[in-house]
Every structure is written in structure tokens, then in C-alpha cells.
Amino acid sequence: MGTSERILIIDDQPGNVRLLEQMLRAEGYDDVIGLTDSREALARMNGAQPDLVLLDLHMPNVDGIEVLGRFRAATAGEYLPILVLTADDSPEAKLRALDAGATDFLTKPFDYVEAVLRIRHLLDARALHVQLEERVEERTRELEEARLELLHRLALAAEYRDDDTHEHTERVGRYSAALARRLGLGDEEADLIGAAAPLHDLGKIGVSDVVLLKRGPLTRDEVAHMRSHTEIGARILSESRSAVLRLGELIARHHHERWDGDGYPWALRGEGIPMAARIVSVVDVFDALTHARPYKPPWRVDEALNELERQAGRAFDPRAAETFAMMVRGGEVEFPESKEVHDE
């Protein structure tokens, strides 16, 4: 039964290629690609995806040293064993090959058994590296998922202080994804926004209850304290490799920016505001208007829609605000019974 490893042979002598192909197939390696033109090897570099390369050094057009360098550049960060097979047994040739990135070196004419053993060991090493990389990726993914779940729970904990239903963050995520799709974003990007949007108010975990739950106007200092939740949330979400958390950082920091530049914390303007933050801003404000807050009763949906449209091009991205208003009027977005929530 053959093995699944792919072996690429690059040698300008057809006889050498045939010999190596016969040897490898006799040992059960069925996926063997033999090339006699190094230029073709370079052209097929990305598509071939070999597990092992058997490479001659002295070839016309493009020599083995250049091929080595090109393969190493194309597979940076990946373990791809390259076994150099050459009749040049000079120390200089061996050093040049190893310096260029060769994994091992075998002089022609080579011993059959030795060649097979070296090939087998290199493929075993390749398989081990692949397994280790997969385990690292899996563990990294698990850690990121655990971190994302923890941050979602923190966001819910922050929301629970002024909304014991947790519905605000859930609605903002769901309808932000829907609005992103209606604005022409692809499913993958829309889903990413939907996953990151519930983290927009994560920074409220650092806002005092005295300010968060105050019934009545906030003082200037209290407004500044409330607004600090954007940077607090962004700092909590920063320095992650997770695409969701990186986007969550942008949304947390910029969802209170305004289209006209009068928002915070960076006073960004127009399309200088990240698209995801512009989307979340519209949904977040509409949800806040249509649900009760400690300082106000809920607005009627038609009143909130009129406010969105009035603020289009001022507070909001006009296309995002108008599209969302159309979605609400068309029944694509339905907001349930008002609940106590608080936003600034």
C-alpha cells in the first residue's frame, strides 16, 4: 500500500529522475513528481506542495542553490526537508548547499539503502513537524476561544449591572451582522462583525455604578468617566491574534465616533471611522433609544427611526443609517419589549 507523502525530484538528467522515481515507487511512495527543468519547478513551486524535495545542484538555466533559496523563501516558517543529491562532493559544494537551506546532503552515486533511509527519516521528521504545528494551532485556537468566551461573559457582567436580561449585547451583535450583509459585506466579514459587536461596551466593567446607574444628567467629569469605557474596552481586547478580538478592539474604541468628527475618543470623521464601528454605532444607538434607560423612557420605533435619519451624515454613516431604517421598516429587524439598559 502506497504512502500519502508527495516527493518532488528536480534533476536535469532524465535518467537520474527515472532512477529515483523507480526507487521511490518500489518503496511505496506513489506520489512522486519528477522534473528535469528547474524553471518548471520554480513555476510549480506553490502548486506542488511537496513533503520532500530531492534536488540536484548543478543544472542549466537555474542552478540548485537558487532553487533552494526560492523554496526556502516560499516556505518560510514551514518545515520542508530538501535533500541535495549531487556528484559534486567538494566541501565547498556541501557548505553552499547547507548554507542555502539544504536539510541533508547525499553524494552521487549514492547507496540505495542509505538513500532510502535518509528519505524515510526526513519524511518522518516532516510528519512530526506537521503534527506538532497542528497541535500548536489547535491549542492556540482553544485558548483564543476560551478568551473570547471569558470576554463575552465579562461583557455580559458589565451589562448585567444595568440590564439583567443581557439582551442588548445579543441584539447589537445579531442586527449588526444583518446590517453588514445589507451593506454588501460578505458572509464571513458580516459574521465576524456579529461576533465582535457584543463586546462594544465591554469597557463598562470599569465604569463606576454611581455614574452608570445615575438617574439624571451627568456632570462633565461623569461624562468623561463614562466615555472612558471605549478605551478601557479596547485595552482589554488588545494584543490578541484572534480576528474577532482584534475587530472587537476597533469596535469597542470607535463605536462612539461620529460621521461629522464630533465623536470620541479620537474624533475620527467619515470613512476614517472603521466600517464595523460605523455599523455598530447605528444599531447600538437605535437599540438604546427604543429601550428604557435609567434616565429616560423608551422611544417609539418611529421616533427612533426619524432620529436615525435626522442624524444620517452627522452622527452616523448616512448609508448605514438609511439602510438600517429601511430594514426596520421592512420588518427585517424587530426589537422586543423594552428593557432597562444604560449607554452614553
C-alpha positions in Angstrom: 0.0 0.0 0.0 1.4 3.4 -1.0 2.1 6.3 1.3 0.5 9.8 1.0 3.7 11.8 1.1 4.4 13.9 -2.0 8.1 13.9 -3.2 9.4 16.3 -5.8 12.5 15.4 -7.8 14.4 18.1 -9.6 17.3 16.9 -11.8 18.3 18.0 -15.3 19.3 14.4 -16.2 16.2 12.3 -17.2 18.0 9.1 -16.3 18.5 10.2 -12.8 14.9 11.2 -12.4 13.7 7.9 -13.7 16.0 6.0 -11.4 14.8 7.9 -8.4 11.1 7.5 -9.4 11.6 3.8 -9.7 13.4 3.6 -6.4 10.7 5.6 -4.5 7.8 3.7 -6.0 9.4 0.4 -5.1 9.5 1.7 -1.5 5.8 2.5 -1.6 5.9 6.3 -2.4 3.3 6.7 -5.1 3.0 10.5 -5.2 6.3 11.3 -7.0 6.8 14.3 -9.3 9.9 14.3 -11.5 11.1 17.5 -13.2 14.2 18.0 -15.4 13.8 21.7 -15.9 14.4 23.8 -12.7 12.5 26.7 -14.2 9.4 24.5 -14.3 10.0 23.6 -10.7 10.0 27.2 -9.7 6.8 27.9 -11.7 5.1 25.0 -9.9 6.5 25.7 -6.5 3.3 26.8 -4.8 1.0 24.3 -6.5 3.3 21.2 -5.9 3.2 21.4 -2.1 5.7 18.6 -1.6 6.6 16.9 1.6 10.2 16.3 0.5 12.4 17.8 -2.3 15.2 15.8 -3.9 17.4 18.4 -5.6 20.4 18.3 -7.9 22.8 21.2 -7.5 24.4 21.7 -11.0 21.7 22.4 -13.5 21.4 24.7 -16.5 19.1 27.8 -16.5 18.6 28.0 -12.7 21.0 26.1 -10.5 20.2 24.2 -7.4 21.4 26.9 -5.0 18.9 29.4 -6.4 16.2 26.8 -6.3 17.0 26.2 -2.7 16.8 29.8 -1.8 13.5 30.3 -3.7 11.9 27.3 -2.0 13.1 28.5 1.4 11.6 31.9 0.8 8.3 30.4 -0.4 8.0 28.1 2.6 9.2 30.4 5.4 8.0 29.2 8.7 7.3 25.7 7.4 9.5 22.6 7.7 10.1 21.4 4.2 13.1 18.9 4.0 15.3 19.3 1.0 17.8 16.5 0.2 20.5 17.6 -2.1 21.8 14.8 -4.5 24.8 15.8 -6.4 28.0 14.3 -7.9 29.9 17.3 -6.6 31.4 16.0 -3.4 33.6 19.1 -2.6 33.4 20.6 0.8 32.6 23.9 -0.8 29.5 22.5 -2.6 28.2 20.9 0.6 28.7 24.1 2.6 27.0 26.2 -0.1 24.0 23.8 -0.1 23.6 23.7 3.6 24.0 27.5 3.9 21.3 27.9 1.3 18.9 25.8 3.3 19.5 22.1 2.4 18.3 19.8 5.1 20.7 16.9 4.1 23.3 16.1 1.5 23.9 12.9 -0.4 26.7 12.4 -3.0 26.1 10.6 -6.3 26.4 7.7 -6.9 24.6 7.1 -3.7 23.9 3.8 -1.9 20.3 2.6 -2.4 19.8 1.6 1.2 21.3 4.8 2.6 19.2 7.0 0.3 16.0 5.2 1.3 16.8 5.5 5.0 17.6 9.2 4.7 14.4 9.9 2.7 12.4 7.9 5.3 13.9 9.8 8.2 13.3 13.2 6.5 9.7 12.3 5.8 9.2 11.1 9.4 10.7 14.5 10.6 8.3 16.3 8.3 5.3 14.4 9.6 6.3 15.1 13.2 6.7 18.8 12.5 3.2 18.9 10.8 1.7 17.1 13.8 3.3 19.5 16.3 2.2 22.5 14.2 -1.4 21.2 14.2 -1.3 20.6 17.9 0.0 24.1 18.5 -2.6 25.6 16.2 -5.4 23.6 17.9 -4.2 24.7 21.4 -3.9 28.3 20.2 -7.4 28.1 18.9 -8.7 26.6 22.1 -7.0 29.4 24.1 -8.5 32.1 21.9 -11.9 30.5 22.1 -11.6 30.4 25.9 -10.5 34.0 26.0 -13.4 35.1 23.7 -15.9 33.3 25.9 -14.4 34.9 29.0 -14.6 38.3 27.4 -18.2 37.8 26.3 -19.0 36.8 29.9 -17.3 40.0 31.1 -19.3 42.0 28.7 -22.5 40.3 30.0 -21.4 41.0 33.5 -20.9 44.7 32.7 -24.4 44.8 31.0 -26.0 42.9 33.9 -25.3 45.9 36.1 -27.9 47.9 34.2 -29.8 45.2 32.2 -30.4 41.9 33.8 -31.8 40.4 30.6 -28.4 40.6 28.7 -30.5 41.3 25.5 -28.8 44.5 24.5 -25.4 42.9 23.5 -27.1 40.0 21.8 -29.3 42.3 19.7 -26.5 44.5 18.8 -24.5 41.5 17.6 -27.3 40.0 15.6 -28.5 43.1 13.9 -25.0 44.4 13.2 -24.3 41.2 11.2 -27.6 41.7 9.4 -26.8 45.3 8.6 -23.3 44.4 7.4 -24.8 41.9 4.9 -27.3 44.5 3.6 -24.5 46.9 3.1 -22.8 44.4 0.8 -20.2 42.9 3.1 -19.5 39.1 2.6 -20.9 36.5 4.9 -17.5 35.9 6.6 -17.0 39.6 7.4 -20.6 40.0 8.5 -20.3 37.0 10.8 -17.1 38.4 12.2 -18.8 41.8 12.9 -21.7 39.9 14.5 -19.3 38.0 16.8 -17.3 41.1 17.8 -20.2 43.6 18.2 -21.4 42.3 21.6 -18.0 43.3 23.0 -18.6 47.0 22.2 -19.4 48.0 25.8 -17.0 45.6 27.5 -15.2 48.7 29.0 -18.2 49.5 31.1 -16.8 46.9 33.5 -14.5 49.7 34.6 -17.2 52.4 34.9 -18.5 53.3 38.4 -22.1 52.3 39.4 -22.6 55.8 40.6 -22.2 57.1 37.0 -23.6 54.0 35.2 -26.8 53.9 37.1 -27.3 57.7 37.7 -30.8 58.8 37.1 -30.4 62.3 35.6 -27.9 64.3 33.7 -24.2 63.6 34.1 -21.7 66.2 35.2 -18.7 67.0 32.9 -16.4 64.7 35.0 -19.0 62.0 34.9 -19.4 62.2 31.2 -15.6 61.9 30.8 -15.6 58.9 33.1 -18.5 57.3 31.2 -16.7 57.9 27.9 -13.6 56.2 29.2 -15.3 52.8 28.6 -14.3 53.0 25.0 -10.5 52.9 25.7 -11.0 50.5 28.7 -12.7 48.0 26.4 -10.1 48.4 23.7 -7.2 47.8 26.1 -8.9 44.7 27.4 -9.2 43.4 23.9 -5.8 44.5 22.6 -2.8 42.3 21.6 -4.9 39.3 20.5 -4.2 37.2 17.5 -7.9 36.4 17.3 -9.7 38.1 14.3 -12.8 38.5 16.5 -11.0 40.2 19.3 -8.9 42.4 17.0 -12.2 43.6 15.4 -13.8 43.8 18.9 -10.9 46.2 19.9 -11.7 48.5 17.0 -15.5 48.4 17.7 -15.0 49.0 21.4 -12.8 52.0 20.8 -14.6 53.7 18.0 -18.4 52.9 18.2 -19.0 56.4 19.7 -17.2 58.2 16.9 -19.4 60.5 14.8 -19.5 60.9 11.0 -19.0 64.6 11.4 -15.9 64.2 13.6 -17.5 65.3 16.9 -17.4 61.9 18.5 -15.0 60.3 20.8 -12.4 59.1 21.8 -10.3 60.0 18.7 -12.7 62.4 16.9 -12.5 60.4 13.7 -14.5 61.6 10.8 -16.5 59.9 7.9 -14.9 56.9 6.3 -11.9 57.3 8.6 -14.1 55.5 11.2 -13.7 51.7 10.8 -16.7 50.3 9.0 -17.6 47.8 11.7 -17.7 50.6 14.3 -20.0 52.7 12.0 -22.4 49.7 11.7 -22.4 49.0 15.4 -22.9 52.7 16.2 -26.2 52.8 14.3 -27.6 49.6 15.8 -26.4 50.4 19.3 -28.0 53.9 19.4 -31.2 52.6 17.9 -31.4 49.9 20.5 -30.6 52.4 23.2 -33.3 54.8 22.0 -36.0 52.1 21.8 -35.4 50.6 25.2 -35.7 52.2 28.6 -32.7 53.8 30.3 -32.4 54.9 34.0 -32.6 58.5 32.7 -35.4 58.1 30.1 -38.3 56.0 28.9 -38.1 54.1 25.7 -38.8 55.9 22.4 -41.3 54.7 19.9 -39.8 52.9 16.9 -40.9 55.6 14.5 -39.4 58.3 16.7 -36.1 56.4 16.8 -36.1 55.9 13.1 -36.7 59.6 12.5 -33.7 60.4 14.7 -31.5 58.0 12.8 -32.4 59.6 9.6 -32.0 63.1 11.0 -28.5 62.2 12.2 -27.5 60.5 9.0 -24.4 62.3 7.7 -24.0 63.9 11.1 -23.7 61.3 13.8 -23.9 58.3 11.5 -22.6 56.9 8.3 -25.6 58.0 6.1 -25.7 54.8 4.1 -25.6 52.6 7.2 -28.3 54.7 9.0 -30.6 54.8 6.0 -30.2 51.1 5.2 -30.9 50.1 8.8 -34.0 52.3 8.9 -35.2 50.6 5.7 -34.5 47.2 7.3 -36.6 48.1 10.4 -39.5 49.5 8.3 -39.4 46.4 6.1 -39.7 44.0 9.1 -36.1 42.7 8.8 -35.4 43.9 12.3 -37.8 43.5 15.2 -37.0 44.9 18.6 -38.6 43.1 21.5 -40.2 44.7 24.6 -38.1 47.4 26.2 -35.7 46.5 29.0 -33.6 48.7 31.4 -30.2 49.4 29.8 -27.7 52.3 30.1 -25.4 53.8 27.4 -23.5 57.0 26.8 
